[in-house]
Amino acid sequence: MLIVNPPIHPGEMLREEFMKPLGLSAGKLAKAIGVPRSRIERLVRGQTGLSADTAARLGRYFKTSPDFWLNISASYDLSCLHADKKRLAELDKIVPLERPDLKDEAA
């Protein structure tokens, strides 16, 4: 039996792997990175996505890269998309663009 882990929201990663172990409150982190406390609170509750600005600030503060945070966010978004059967059905209706410049010349 294949067990698939649910996607991890970037806010969950922030809360569980950074804030809790380091004893950081939303207010303390928000002040340190110069954003409203509500932004961090909504992020760690999974109520909002991660902006590039917040990713850059978290990267600077935690000595990671903004890409680290943005990749977690993109992975989460894509996992949610693949779990949404209605959206997948809509995507299947899209006919890919035919580009002669990309066709195999040997054919």
N, C-alpha and C positions, 0 to 999 in steps of 0.2 A: 504494500500500500504506500503510495506516494503522499508524503505530508508536505504541504506547502505552507510556509509561514506567511502570515498576513504582512502586507507592506508596512514599512516603518515610516511614519510621518517625521519630518525633520524636527518638529517640536518635541516629539517623544525622544528622539536621539539626544536633543539638547538637554531635556529634563533628566533623563535616566543616566546618560553617560558623562555629562558635564556638570550640570547644576547640583544634582543630589550629591555626587561624590565630593564636590568641592564646597558644599554647604552654601551655595549661592541662591538667594531669593530672586524673584523676578525683578523686584525693585533695585536690588544691588547690581544685578547684571545690566539692567536698562540704564542705570546711571553711569556705569563704567563704559558702556558703548555709545551713550548719547542718544538713546531712543526713548519714547514714552513707555512707561511700565506696562501699559495696556497692550502694547505690541508684543512684548515677551509673554505676557499672560495668555493672550489669544493664541500665540504660536504654540506654546507648550500644551495647551488644551486641544490643539488640532483644529482650531476654529478658523485659522487663516493660513495661507501659504507663506512661503519664505521669499522675500524680495531679494534682488541682487544686492541692494544696499545693506540689508540686514546680514546677508551672507558675508559680505566684505567686512563688516564690523565684527561679526563673530569670529571670522578667520583671523583678524588682527588680534583680537583679545585672547583667543585660545591658542594662538600660534599654529593655526591650521591654514589651509588656503580657502578662499571663497569657493573654489571649485569643489572642495570637500562637501560643503553645505549644499551647493547647487546640485551636485550629483545625487545626494540623498533625496532632495526635493524632486528632481526629475524622475528618479527611479520610483518614488512613491506615486507621482502623477501617472506615469505609464502603467504601473501595476494596477492602479484604480481604473484606468481606461480599459485594460484588458479584462478586468473583472466585470465590466459593465456590458452585458450582452446586447443591450439596445444600441449602445454606441458602436460596438463592433459590427452589428448588422448594418448600421448606417455607413460605416467605413467600407464595408464590402460592396456597397452600391457605387462607390466612386470608381470611375473608369480611369486607369492610369494614362497619363499623357504619352502619346506615341512621339518619339523623337528620332528622326532618321539619323541624326548624328551619333546616336548611341547604339544603333543596330550593328550586329555582327556583319562585317563586310564579306565574310566567307559565305554567308547564306545566299 
